[in-house]
Amino acid sequence: MNDPKKINEKSEAISIEFQYYDKSTCSRCKSTNDSVKLTLKELKQAIKDNHLKVRLKETRLPESKIHLSPSIIINGKDIEKIVNKNSIKNSNACVDCCSLAGHTVNCRTFTYKGKSYDYIPKEMIMDAIKLSAKMKSYSNSGGNQR
């Protein structure tokens, strides 16, 4: 039987919202989508062990909000603010979205552990979930403890 004392009240439910402009054409959105799916697959056991429930919502952004793409919001907080509280949202021209929109479009970029990305890497999502859920530990499919 589950011991209610072991369940962290703030971590019982994790709400993850993946915001994107176009997952079928934009390589940034596709790569972030892949990162989300891999993260949830690799953390499946840790999520269960920590008595968490994950709700994933995918939101297609209208062209007026394309500059927010891609984004991941965990429990109402932007992923960059979770893993790096002093981060500033950055962006650069996204060739795929420029083609889709028919004009110059800047989409988000991300800095994680000193490296710049045009998409949200799996490791960044894992760390954000761990921090948001206050998980004691988790392991990825390679068996490495974090």
C-alpha positions as CSV (number, residue, x, y, z in Angstrom):
1,M,0.0,0.0,0.0
2,N,1.2,3.5,-0.8
3,D,2.5,5.6,2.2
4,P,0.8,9.0,1.8
5,K,3.9,10.6,3.6
6,K,6.1,9.6,0.7
7,I,4.0,11.5,-1.8
8,N,5.2,15.1,-2.3
9,E,1.9,17.1,-2.3
10,K,3.3,19.6,-4.8
11,S,4.4,16.9,-7.2
12,E,1.3,14.7,-7.4
13,A,0.5,16.2,-10.8
14,I,2.8,17.6,-13.4
15,S,1.2,19.6,-16.1
16,I,3.4,19.9,-19.3
17,E,2.3,22.1,-22.1
18,F,4.2,21.9,-25.4
19,Q,3.5,25.0,-27.5
20,Y,4.5,24.8,-31.2
21,Y,3.8,26.4,-34.5
22,D,4.1,23.5,-36.9
23,K,5.3,20.0,-35.9
24,S,5.1,18.6,-39.4
25,T,7.4,21.1,-41.2
26,C,9.4,23.0,-38.6
27,S,12.6,21.2,-37.6
28,R,12.7,23.0,-34.2
29,C,9.2,22.0,-33.4
30,K,9.8,18.4,-34.6
31,S,13.0,18.1,-32.6
32,T,11.3,19.5,-29.4
33,N,8.3,17.1,-29.9
34,D,10.8,14.2,-30.2
35,S,12.5,15.4,-27.0
36,V,9.2,15.5,-25.1
37,K,8.2,12.0,-26.2
38,L,11.6,10.5,-25.4
39,T,11.7,12.3,-22.0
40,L,8.3,10.9,-20.9
41,K,9.3,7.4,-22.2
42,E,12.6,7.5,-20.3
43,L,11.1,8.9,-17.1
44,K,8.1,6.6,-17.1
45,Q,9.4,4.4,-14.2
46,A,10.7,7.4,-12.2
47,I,7.3,9.1,-12.6
48,K,5.6,6.0,-11.3
49,D,8.1,5.6,-8.5
50,N,7.6,9.2,-7.4
51,H,3.8,8.8,-7.5
52,L,3.4,11.5,-10.1
53,K,0.7,11.9,-12.8
54,V,1.8,13.7,-15.9
55,R,-0.7,15.6,-18.1
56,L,0.7,16.5,-21.5
57,K,-1.1,19.2,-23.5
58,E,0.0,20.1,-27.0
59,T,-1.0,23.6,-28.2
60,R,-0.6,24.8,-31.8
61,L,0.2,28.4,-31.7
62,P,-1.4,30.9,-34.1
63,E,1.0,32.8,-36.4
64,S,0.6,35.9,-34.2
65,K,2.4,33.9,-31.4
66,I,5.0,32.1,-33.6
67,H,7.8,33.9,-31.7
68,L,6.9,31.8,-28.7
69,S,7.5,28.6,-30.6
70,P,8.7,26.1,-29.4
71,S,7.9,26.4,-25.7
72,I,7.4,24.0,-22.9
73,I,5.4,25.2,-19.8
74,I,5.6,23.0,-16.7
75,N,3.1,23.7,-14.0
76,G,2.5,27.1,-15.5
77,K,6.2,28.1,-15.6
78,D,8.4,28.4,-18.7
79,I,11.1,25.7,-18.9
80,E,14.0,28.2,-19.1
81,K,12.9,29.8,-15.9
82,I,12.9,26.4,-14.2
83,V,16.4,25.3,-15.2
84,N,17.9,28.8,-15.2
85,K,16.1,31.5,-13.2
86,N,18.2,34.2,-14.8
87,S,17.6,33.2,-18.4
88,I,16.4,35.6,-21.0
89,K,14.3,34.5,-23.9
90,N,16.3,34.5,-27.1
91,S,15.4,33.9,-30.7
92,N,16.7,33.8,-34.2
93,A,15.4,33.4,-37.7
94,C,13.7,30.1,-38.3
95,V,14.1,29.1,-41.9
96,D,11.2,26.6,-41.7
97,C,8.7,29.0,-40.1
98,C,9.8,31.8,-42.5
99,S,8.8,29.5,-45.4
100,L,5.5,28.6,-43.8
101,A,4.6,32.2,-42.9
102,G,6.0,33.8,-46.1
103,H,8.0,36.4,-44.2
104,T,10.9,36.7,-41.7
105,V,10.1,34.9,-38.5
106,N,12.1,34.6,-35.3
107,C,11.6,31.5,-33.2
108,R,12.9,30.7,-29.7
109,T,16.4,29.4,-29.0
110,F,17.5,27.9,-25.7
111,T,20.7,27.9,-23.7
112,Y,21.2,24.8,-21.5
113,K,24.4,24.1,-19.6
114,G,26.4,26.6,-21.7
115,K,25.3,25.3,-25.1
116,S,22.8,27.0,-27.4
117,Y,20.0,25.0,-29.1
118,D,17.3,25.8,-31.7
119,Y,15.0,23.3,-30.0
120,I,14.5,22.1,-26.4
121,P,16.9,19.2,-25.7
122,K,15.7,16.1,-23.8
123,E,18.1,16.6,-20.9
124,M,16.7,20.1,-20.3
125,I,13.2,18.7,-20.2
126,M,14.3,16.0,-17.8
127,D,15.9,18.4,-15.5
128,A,12.9,20.8,-15.5
129,I,10.5,17.9,-14.7
130,K,12.8,16.8,-11.9
131,L,13.1,20.3,-10.4
132,S,9.3,20.9,-10.8
133,A,8.3,17.6,-9.2
134,K,11.1,17.8,-6.6
135,M,12.0,14.2,-7.6
136,K,14.7,12.7,-5.4
137,S,16.3,10.9,-8.3
138,Y,15.6,9.5,-11.7
139,S,17.5,7.4,-14.2
140,N,17.4,7.5,-18.0
141,S,17.3,4.4,-20.2
142,G,21.1,4.3,-20.0
143,G,20.9,3.7,-16.3
144,N,22.7,6.9,-15.3
145,Q,21.5,8.4,-12.0
146,R,21.0,12.1,-11.9
